[in-house]
Amino acid sequence: MVELPKYEEIAHTLRNRIKSEAYPAGSLLPKQIDLVKEFSVSRMTVQKALEILTLEGLILSKKGVGTTVLPHPFLTKDTSVLSYYEGLSMEMKKAKRKLESQIIEFNVEFPDETIQEKLHLTAEDPVYKIIRLRILEDKPFILEHTYMPIQSVPNLKKEVIESSIYQYIKNDLGIKITGAYRTIRADRSSEYDQTYLNCSENDPVLEIRQIAYQQDGTPIEYSRSRNRFDVRDYSYLDMKG
């Protein structure tokens, strides 16, 4: 959806390989010339990707030695990069991880005042209300509460929701999502969280609220993603200068 610079995509791929221990701590990354061939990019693009991982403390380059993978204490849970977003299905497909979706609720309704405000709708504009559990490698991962205007995402079917809504929007509807506004907050677990994420009543939950926008600035999605506190992290790299 939101297309990243190539060097960020490469950094994301290498980060996942480090996280999955395809490149274990203490090992050497492939040589830059090999990464250039693998990703079909320039050497400068590879160098920029490696600079990101160096700033994150994941690798260390030494002349005459190569690039060593360092221990990575911040990647003890599943970590998603906030600046990287093509949808969870694509993220896990690239990481070669098994992701399934369980539909809990899929209805059409008229939006309340909150949804009207978030999606710039009137009370007469119908929306999809979707609640689905994302299951990663057979374990509850994220509980998503999503609202989408029917006029923007027509003909949404159950089989799409069970796979990738974002790929349907991109490939079937030809809609490009060019940005998203996100807020992150801690919350108490709800009954839904306790039922579907196996949280206890006193467990905190990490909630990501998101409004995704089309190219013309029209909101296409308002969602709340509920994450167990001990399952998923989010990271953000702030590069200045």
C-alpha positions in Angstrom: 0.0 0.0 0.0 2.2 2.9 1.1 5.3 2.3 -1.0 8.6 2.5 0.8 12.0 3.5 -0.6 13.8 0.4 -1.8 16.5 0.7 0.9 13.8 0.6 3.6 12.3 -2.6 2.0 15.7 -4.2 2.0 16.3 -3.2 5.6 12.9 -4.7 6.5 13.8 -8.0 4.8 17.2 -8.2 6.4 15.7 -7.3 9.8 13.3 -10.2 9.6 16.1 -12.6 8.6 18.0 -11.5 11.7 14.9 -11.8 13.9 14.2 -15.3 12.6 17.9 -16.2 13.1 18.4 -16.9 9.4 21.3 -14.7 10.1 22.2 -15.6 13.7 24.0 -13.4 16.2 27.7 -13.5 15.5 27.4 -14.5 11.9 28.4 -12.4 8.9 25.8 -10.9 6.6 26.2 -11.6 2.9 28.7 -9.3 1.2 27.3 -6.1 -0.3 27.9 -7.3 -3.8 25.8 -10.4 -3.1 23.0 -8.2 -1.7 23.2 -6.0 -4.8 22.6 -9.0 -7.0 19.8 -10.5 -4.8 17.7 -7.3 -4.6 18.7 -5.9 -8.1 19.6 -2.5 -6.7 22.7 -0.2 -6.6 25.4 -0.6 -4.0 24.4 2.8 -2.6 20.9 1.5 -1.9 22.3 -1.5 -0.1 24.5 0.7 2.0 21.6 2.9 3.0 19.7 -0.2 4.1 22.7 -1.4 6.2 23.0 2.1 7.7 19.5 1.7 9.1 20.3 -1.7 10.7 23.5 -0.2 12.1 21.6 2.6 13.7 19.2 0.1 15.2 22.1 -1.8 16.8 21.5 -4.9 14.8 24.8 -5.1 12.8 28.3 -3.8 13.0 30.6 -3.3 9.9 34.4 -3.5 10.2 36.8 -3.0 7.3 38.5 -6.2 6.4 36.1 -8.3 8.5 32.6 -7.7 7.0 29.2 -7.0 8.6 28.5 -8.9 11.8 25.1 -9.6 13.2 24.9 -8.4 16.8 22.7 -9.7 19.6 19.3 -7.9 19.3 17.5 -7.6 22.7 14.8 -5.3 21.2 13.6 -8.1 18.9 12.6 -10.6 21.6 8.9 -10.3 20.5 7.3 -9.9 17.1 8.3 -6.4 16.1 6.7 -4.4 13.3 8.2 -1.2 12.0 5.7 1.7 12.2 7.0 3.3 9.0 6.5 0.0 7.1 2.9 -0.8 6.1 1.6 -2.9 3.3 -0.9 -4.7 5.5 -0.1 -7.6 7.9 -0.7 -10.3 5.3 2.0 -9.0 3.0 4.3 -8.3 5.9 4.1 -12.0 7.0 4.2 -13.3 3.5 7.5 -11.6 2.9 8.7 -13.0 6.2 7.5 -16.5 5.1 5.3 -16.9 8.2 1.9 -18.6 8.4 -0.9 -16.1 9.0 -4.6 -16.9 9.1 -7.7 -14.8 9.8 -10.8 -15.8 11.8 -13.9 -13.6 11.1 -15.7 -12.8 14.3 -18.1 -10.2 12.9 -18.8 -9.0 9.4 -21.8 -6.7 9.1 -23.0 -3.6 7.3 -24.3 -0.8 9.5 -24.7 3.0 9.6 -21.9 4.8 11.3 -22.1 6.3 14.7 -20.7 9.8 15.3 -17.2 8.6 16.0 -17.0 6.6 12.7 -18.6 9.5 10.8 -15.9 11.8 12.1 -13.0 9.4 11.4 -14.1 8.5 7.8 -15.7 11.8 6.8 -19.1 10.2 6.4 -22.7 11.2 7.0 -25.1 9.1 9.2 -26.6 7.7 6.0 -23.4 6.4 4.5 -23.2 2.6 5.2 -19.9 1.0 6.4 -18.6 -2.5 6.8 -17.9 -3.4 10.4 -15.3 -6.1 10.6 -13.8 -7.8 13.6 -11.3 -10.5 12.9 -8.6 -12.4 14.8 -5.2 -12.6 13.1 -3.6 -15.9 14.0 0.2 -16.2 13.5 1.6 -19.6 13.3 -1.4 -21.1 15.1 -1.4 -18.6 18.0 -3.7 -15.6 18.6 -1.8 -12.5 17.4 -3.9 -9.4 16.8 -7.6 -8.6 17.2 -8.6 -6.1 14.6 -11.7 -3.9 14.7 -12.1 -2.3 11.2 -14.6 0.1 9.6 -14.6 0.8 5.8 -17.1 2.8 3.7 -19.0 0.6 1.3 -18.8 3.3 -1.4 -15.0 3.1 -1.3 -14.6 -0.7 -0.9 -17.5 -2.3 -2.9 -18.3 -6.0 -3.0 -16.2 -7.0 -0.1 -16.5 -10.7 0.4 -15.9 -13.2 3.3 -13.0 -14.9 1.4 -11.3 -11.5 1.0 -11.5 -10.8 4.7 -10.1 -14.2 5.4 -7.1 -13.4 3.3 -6.0 -9.8 2.6 -8.3 -6.8 2.4 -5.4 -4.5 1.4 -4.4 -6.7 -1.5 -8.1 -6.7 -2.7 -8.1 -2.9 -2.5 -4.9 -2.6 -4.4 -5.1 -5.3 -7.0 -8.8 -5.7 -7.6 -10.1 -2.2 -7.0 -7.0 -0.4 -8.2 -7.0 1.9 -5.2 -3.7 3.2 -3.9 -3.4 4.0 -0.2 -0.8 6.7 0.2 -0.7 7.4 3.9 -2.0 6.6 7.4 -2.4 8.5 10.7 -1.7 6.3 13.7 -1.9 6.7 17.4 -0.6 4.2 20.0 -2.0 3.7 23.5 -2.2 1.3 26.3 -5.6 0.0 27.4 -7.2 -2.5 29.8 -8.1 -5.8 28.2 -11.8 -6.0 27.1 -14.0 -9.1 27.1 -13.2 -9.5 23.4 -9.4 -9.4 24.2 -9.8 -11.9 27.0 -11.8 -14.3 24.8 -9.8 -14.1 21.6 -6.3 -13.1 22.6 -6.3 -15.2 25.8 -5.7 -12.1 28.0 -6.4 -12.1 31.6 -8.7 -9.5 33.1 -5.7 -7.4 34.4 -3.5 -7.7 31.3 -2.7 -4.4 29.5 -3.2 -4.3 25.7 -1.4 -2.2 23.2 -3.9 -0.6 20.8 -2.9 0.9 17.4 -5.6 3.3 16.0 -5.3 4.0 12.3 -7.0 6.1 9.7 -5.7 5.1 6.2 -6.1 7.5 3.3 -6.4 7.3 -0.5 -4.4 9.4 -2.9 -7.0 12.1 -2.9 -7.0 12.4 0.9 -10.3 10.5 1.4 -10.2 8.1 4.4 -10.8 4.5 3.4 -10.3 2.7 6.7 -10.6 3.3 10.4 -9.2 0.5 12.5 -8.2 -0.5 16.1 -5.7 -3.2 16.3 -5.5 -4.8 19.7 -2.1 -6.5 20.7 -1.2 -8.6 23.7 1.4 -6.7 25.7 3.7 -9.7 25.7 3.3 -10.7 22.0 4.0 -7.7 19.8 6.2 -4.6 19.7 6.4 -1.7 17.3 9.6 0.1 16.4 10.3 3.5 14.8 13.6 4.8 13.6 13.9 8.6 13.6 16.7 9.6 11.2 17.6 13.3 11.1 20.1 15.1 8.9 
